[in-house]
Amino acid sequence: QVQLVESGGGLVQAGGSLRLSCAASGFTFSTTAMSWYRQAPGKEREFVATIIRLGGIRNYADSVKGRFTISRDNARNMVYLQMNSLKPEDTAVYYCHVPSLGSWGQGTQVTVSS
């Protein structure tokens, strides 16, 4: 079955960086678009970034554009989210998502202190 396992979350000061990873299995990763979403306390889950199967096209939420970079390694079935210049409002649980399958990982907590 589809499995998505996120890692790399943690506590970081404002202005710092984190790199999230998502290990995927149970489907043909190389031909599947992948996304990251996040959910802050008391808020709805929101789109962060997506990358198509070959990695040539990436889309970002306006709130993270220029600070976050999504990438993938099709040989390792991994998708990454490099987060730079983090702000307290980036604090959330970050989820790996396969849009075409409706699958979600368990999430990883990112906390940015001011």
Buried (B, 14 or more C-beta within 10 A) or exposed (E): EBEBEBEBBEEBEEEBEBBBBBBBEEBEBEEBBBBBBBBBEEEEBEBBBBBBBEBEEBBBBEBBEEBBBBBBEBEEBBBBBBBBEBBEEBBBBBBBBBEEEEBBBEBBEBBBEE
